[in-house]
Amino acid sequence: MENCSKSELLEQHLLREVLPRFRPGERIPSEQEMADRLNTSRTTMHKVYFNLMSRGLIYRRNGVGTFVAEPPAPPKPAVPARMITAVMPSLHLLNAKETPNWFNHQYTLEYFADAAREDNFILNVVFLDHDRHSPDEAEKLLNRADVPAFLFSSLVPEHAPIIERLTAAGKTCVGRYFGRADFCHSVWFDMENAFLLAVKHLAGTGRKRIALLDSWSPELPQIPHYGYPIMRYRMFRRALEQAGLPFIAGLYRFCPPSMSDGEWAARRMLEEGLRFDAILCGTDQRAFGVLGALRKAGVRVPDDVAVIGLNNEAQCAECDPPLASIEVSYRAIARELYVLLRELLASPLPPGEFTGRACPGRFIWRESAGGGAPA
């Protein structure tokens, strides 16, 4: 016990004193509630909860809460458990209360853990900020003899030096990126066809002045940290061109990803007297805010303005009107990450040679897009 970390001690406390008070299927306190109750940080409690989820003892329902799992099935023939380390930025960088980045990481890790558990892998989370740790410090923190593989929930180029060291030590690394990475095996979302279908649908229903709200603008540098917003900007322009519609510079607006930001951006466009008949948003959260701003201004959706989001969150179907969205499945990308990792563990590639695969997005029609559902 003396050599246990704080998170390990808290995990043991929850196993002995807290979880036995709840029956399978009952909701337990949230990470923040439990952290407040036990006088610890949310970062530490997140690691405890994630380890319990990785072991199949609790599970999370998106937007509802965390629940006690059913007792595990009788064990299969003994296969030694193996460890995969998930490398994740600290919670303060993810800004969990303000952006969807937190949920993107969370879903990737949880769904990956579900897939890995099938082969008796246990996922251990390590928080690592590339701007706070030198490659030497990162290698000391990560490179353990009992860990053959690493998952980077969101790759950035600054990870390249530590990935190079881990690979040289015989470790296998995979990560989620915005495209094929040249420094790590990677999986990414390919939204090109979904964007083409969304804009084609808008054009087919008579929309001619389509706006895009996203977190990049041409004045900002084209660096990998803006990977997906830059890709969406380019896909948007290609989709407009293919649909025979003009790109109107004033209707491409920089907008941070939250609901309040989307509401503010739509309100400003209305105050400026801009003419638009459709808005594409780089997140559903932005789109929820846009719907609210248009409703307050007396603008009818979809009669006057069509609205489409991105992520296909569960709340989309509950909006008034239901929100059309471009779906990117974190369950699918997590599954692809694990399948890729399993293949690489079985058949490693030569050092310096990296592979990857794409997960296609889908345009999900709902009433906010106007017209009828595409055939």
MOFENPE-V188479 format. One record per helix or strand. SS is the DSSP state (H for helix, E for strand). FROM is the first residue (numbers start at 1). TO is the last residue. If there is no record, write none. Layout:
SS;FROM;TO + SS;FROM;TO
This chain:
H;6;21 + E;27;28 + H;31;37 + H;42;54 + E;58;61 + E;65;68 + E;82;88 + H;91;94 + H;101;117 + E;121;127 + H;135;142 + E;147;152 + H;157;168 + E;172;176 + E;185;190 + H;192;204 + E;210;214 + H;224;243 + H;249;251 + E;252;254 + H;259;271 + E;278;281 + H;284;296 + E;306;310 + H;314;318 + E;324;327 + H;330;346 + E;356;360 + E;362;364 + H;367;369
